[in-house]
Amino acid sequence: MQQVGQGFQAVRRVVVQQDDAEFGEFLRNRRARMKPEDVGIPSYGVRRVPGLRREELAMVAGMSPTYYTRLE
């Protein structure tokens, strides 16, 4: 019975990791679609990647940039 429980836990870890990766990809895609002007933030200079910076999105969402980075 112990081996069945361990197998289930291993499968569960893989599924959770996959879900986390998909959620992170979802957040990155949504962040890339947003422009600073869309949320009332002035744009400063040229951006290397499209969309909001993590720090900008965290500020608009009311969370710390560190927490947002961990979610993504």
C-alpha positions as CSV (number, residue, x, y, z in Angstrom):
1,M,0.0,0.0,0.0
2,Q,2.9,2.3,0.7
3,Q,4.2,2.0,-2.8
4,V,0.8,3.0,-4.3
5,G,0.7,6.1,-2.1
6,Q,4.2,7.1,-3.2
7,G,3.3,6.6,-6.9
8,F,0.3,8.8,-6.5
9,Q,2.4,11.5,-4.8
10,A,4.9,11.5,-7.7
11,V,2.1,11.8,-10.2
12,R,0.5,14.6,-8.2
13,R,3.8,16.5,-8.2
14,V,4.1,16.3,-11.9
15,V,0.6,17.5,-12.5
16,V,1.0,20.4,-10.0
17,Q,4.3,21.4,-11.7
18,Q,2.6,21.3,-15.1
19,D,-0.3,23.4,-13.8
20,D,2.2,25.9,-12.3
21,A,4.0,26.2,-15.6
22,E,0.8,26.7,-17.5
23,F,-0.3,29.4,-15.0
24,G,3.0,31.1,-15.3
25,E,2.7,31.1,-19.1
26,F,-0.8,32.5,-18.9
27,L,0.4,35.4,-16.7
28,R,3.4,36.1,-19.0
29,N,1.1,36.2,-22.0
30,R,-1.4,38.5,-20.4
31,R,1.4,40.8,-19.1
32,A,2.9,41.0,-22.6
33,R,-0.5,42.1,-24.1
34,M,-0.8,45.1,-21.8
35,K,0.7,48.5,-22.5
36,P,1.6,51.0,-19.8
37,E,-0.9,53.5,-21.2
38,D,-3.7,50.9,-20.8
39,V,-3.3,51.1,-17.0
40,G,-2.4,54.7,-16.6
41,I,1.4,54.4,-16.3
42,P,3.7,56.7,-18.2
43,S,6.0,54.9,-20.6
44,Y,9.7,55.6,-20.2
45,G,11.9,54.9,-23.2
46,V,12.3,51.8,-25.3
47,R,11.3,48.4,-23.9
48,R,13.2,45.3,-24.6
49,V,10.1,43.1,-24.3
50,P,6.5,44.0,-25.1
51,G,4.0,44.7,-22.4
52,L,4.3,45.8,-18.8
53,R,7.3,45.1,-16.6
54,R,6.7,42.8,-13.6
55,E,7.1,45.6,-11.2
56,E,4.5,47.7,-13.0
57,L,2.0,44.9,-13.0
58,A,2.6,44.2,-9.4
59,M,2.0,47.9,-8.5
60,V,-1.3,47.9,-10.4
61,A,-2.4,44.6,-8.9
62,G,-1.5,45.8,-5.4
63,M,1.0,43.1,-4.6
64,S,4.8,43.0,-4.1
65,P,7.0,42.5,-7.2
66,T,8.6,39.5,-5.4
67,Y,5.3,37.8,-4.9
68,Y,4.2,38.4,-8.5
69,T,7.6,37.0,-9.8
70,R,7.0,33.8,-7.7
71,L,3.5,33.4,-9.2
72,E,4.8,33.8,-12.7
